[in-house]
Amino acid sequence: MSSLAQGWRQTVRWIVNSNWATIWEYLLTCLKTWQISIKHDTENNYNATKKDSRLLLQLGKKLFLENQFEEAIEHFKSALDITPALTPTFKNECLRWLGLAYDKTSRWEESLAVWQELLKTDCRSLEYWNSKGRPYLTLDVSKRQRTVLIEL
């Protein structure tokens, strides 16, 4: 049996005999290492790809779900900055998660800007309208400004 086949068999045995938490941690460690190399390569003018942006978005989601919002914000921003010509759907997903992270950290001005940008692309989204209202509940906005916003 070739060494490649033996290695494959060992990997399959490891997956079958391990619990999924261990496998998940291993994969996240690999992703984290890849993310560090992406940042390093980006600093050295490496031409990052859309795949790298997707990885950063997924890492940001993971950090968001672990309540590490500041780190998640950095990943979402990096995902948006790394490839400027993103598809609208991917850009909206990055912005949505960025807006949610801003909401969780009470960075209301940034949150408001993100939700307004999202509403420019999809003005029928109830989630975006609700999320845009959250910053106004906490920011000191006069009654006149609120009526102007409602008219928009």
Secondary structure, DSSP 8 states (H G I E B T S, - for coil): --HHHHHHHHHHHHHHHS-HHHHHHHHHHHHHHHHHHHHHHHHTT----HHHHHHHHHHHHHHHHTT-HHHHHHHHHHHHHH-SS--HHHHHHHHHHHHHHHHHTT-HHHHHHHHHHHHHH-TT-HHHHHHHHHHHHHS---HHHHHHHHH-
